[in-house]
Amino acid sequence: MITVSIARDFTRFPTGRLKKNGDTSGEGFRELFLEPHLSKGEKVIVEFDGTIGYGSSFLEEAFGGVVRKLRISPDVLHENLILKSSDPSIETEVWQYIEDAYRLLK
C-alpha cells in the first residue's frame, strides 16, 4: 500500500490535463503515482488536502484517465483506491469521473 499526498509528493498547484500543459498535470500525476501501483493491484491512498484546489481537467485526466489507460473497472478501483479529503465534494467528483470513463469504455 502506498499513500500519496498530492500537495507533499507532487505539487501544491495542480494544473491542466496533459503533460504538454505543464509538469503539474493530471496526466503526469497519473503516470507517476496511480498507474505503476494500480497496474500491479496495489492499494493507493490519495490525500487531496493542502493544494490550492483542483480543476476538473486535472481530476478527470488523473482518475478517469487511469480507467481508460489500464481498462480498470470502478469496482476494482473501489477495492484499491482510497480517496481522502476534508472536502467530500472532491471525492464525489473523482468517483463520478471514474464511473463516466468506464461507461464510455463499453
LINLINNOR-V564514 format. One record per run of one state. SS is the DSSP state (hx for helix, st for strand, lp for the rest). FROM is the first residue (numbers start at 1). TO is the last residue. If there is no record, write none. Layout:
SS_FROM_TO + SS_FROM_TO
//
This chain:
lp_1_1 + st_2_5 + hx_6_10 + lp_11_18 + hx_19_21 + lp_22_25 + hx_26_38 + lp_39_43 + st_44_47 + lp_48_55 + hx_56_70 + lp_71_73 + hx_74_80 + st_81_84 + lp_85_87 + hx_88_105 + lp_106_106
//
